[in-house]
Amino acid sequence: MKGIEGRKPRTDRKIDVKPLLPNLTKMAIYRLSFITQMPVKSLAEYLIMTGLQNKEVIDRLAASFQRDIRINNTYYNGDLNNPSIKIRTEPGTHDTISVRVNMKTNEVLMVLAYSLGCSKSRVCAVLIEYSMDNYTIVNDLIRGYLERGLDNERMEELKQLISYINKVDPNNITWAQLLSHIIEEVHTPVLTSLQDKVDHFLIHNWRDN
């Protein structure tokens, strides 16, 4: 029988991380998970990976770089005088979630942790927080979920609805706000699929008007 010595590590292996998040952020993630029917672990991983590719998120993170680092072909100067992202938490104000990242992402997180002078789990927490605060990331996530779950006709109706609302309301509605409103409005337990819920909402709130 062959031993395990010399066996190459699996490139698809996932690494467990447990970031500590403010309670409000954790609640928002669970709500977003419920709305999109996306497991919390998968959603957290998505937020981390998308945040790593988002210039606004990285630029925001760059304000705390303690050491020089290159990310996505951009070189950032570190400074030990930059404000640290380390925090001291009061009991009951934060809680952990579980997330698994692939090995490639894990390596990036470790480099970021070195540059930021903090733990890898803290980097994950900040990336999740900054991604949840980013309009484009959350809006694109919701829009993608709707596009995967709806046919072109229903999607087009929702676009027209958003366009109409934004014409009469100066506070532009987002895809996330619209979907959240649909979920809250349609309480019928018989309607389980996204298409059925959207149909019910459109019939009672849009097509008759």
LUMNUDO-830410 format. One record per residue (C-alpha): residue in three letters; x, y, z. Coordinates in steps of 0.25 Angstrom, whole numbers, plus 5000, padded with zeros to 4 digits. Layout:
BEGIN
ALAXYZ...
END
This chain:
BEGIN
MET500050005000LYS500550144996GLY500750245007ILE500250385006GLU501650445006GLY501950524994ARG500450524990LYS500150664984PRO499150754991ARG497850764984THR497750894977ASP496250904980ARG496350884995LYS495650985003ILE496251055015ASP495351085027VAL495251225033LYS494451285044PRO494351435042LEU493751525054LEU492751615049PRO491851725055ASN490451665058LEU489751765049THR490651715037LYS490451565041MET488951595041ALA489051665027ILE489751545022TYR488751445027ARG487651535021LEU488351535008SER488551385008PHE487051365011ILE486651464999THR487651394989GLN487451254994MET488951254995PRO489651175006VAL490351275016LYS491651205014SER491551224999LEU491151365000ALA492251395010GLU493251335000TYR492651414988LEU492751544996ILE494251514999MET494651474985THR493851594979GLY494351694989LEU495751644985GLN495451684970ASN494751814973LYS495651944972GLU494752024982VAL494851914993ILE496351894991ASP496652044991ARG495852055004LEU496651945010ALA497952015005ALA497752125015SER498252025025PHE499351955018GLN500551955028ARG501551895017ASP501651905002ILE500851814994ARG500451784979ILE498951744976ASN498351724963ASN499551794956THR499451914965TYR500551944975TYR500152004988ASN501152074998GLY501052035012ASP501252115024LEU501352075039ASN500652205042ASN499352165035PRO498152135043SER498051985047ILE496851905044LYS497051825057ILE495951845066ARG495551825081THR494151765082GLU493151785093PRO492451655098GLY491251625090THR491451725079HIS492151625069ASP491951485065THR492751385056ILE492251325043SER492851205036VAL493451225022ARG494251135013VAL495251195002ASN496051124992MET497551114993LYS497851224983THR496951314991ASN497551275004GLU498951314999VAL498451444995LEU497851465009MET499151425015VAL499951535007LEU498851635011ALA498951595026TYR500451615025SER500251755019LEU499151795028GLY499851745041CYS498651665045SER498051515045LYS497551455032SER496151445039ARG496151595041VAL496451615026CYS495251535023ALA494351605032VAL494751745026LEU494651695012ILE493251645015GLU492851775022TYR493351865011SER492751775000MET491351775007ASP491551935008ASN491851934993TYR490651974984THR491151904972ILE491551774978VAL490151754985ASN489351804973ASP490051714963LEU489851594972ILE488351614973ARG488251644958GLY489051524955TYR488151444964LEU486851494957GLU487451474943ARG487751324947GLY486351304953LEU485451384943ASP485151374928ASN485451494919GLU483951544919ARG483951554935MET485251614935GLU484851714925GLU483651754934LEU484451764946LYS485451864939GLN484251944934LEU483651944948ILE485051994954SER485152104943TYR483752154946ILE483952154961ASN485252234959LYS484552334950VAL483552374961ASP484452354973PRO485752434974ASN486352324983ASN486752214973ILE486252074976THR487351964975TRP487151824971ALA487351774985GLN486251874990LEU485251824980LEU485551674982SER485451694997HIS484151774995ILE483551654987ILE483951554997GLU483351635008GLU482051665000VAL481751514995HIS481451435008THR480651325001PRO481351195005VAL480851124993LEU481751204984THR483151154986SER483851184973LEU484451314970GLN483651324957ASP482351304964LYS482651404974VAL483051504964ASP481751474956HIS480951494968PHE481551624971LEU481551684957ILE480051644956HIS479651714969ASN480551834968TRP480951864954ARG480151794943ASP478751854948ASN479251994949
END
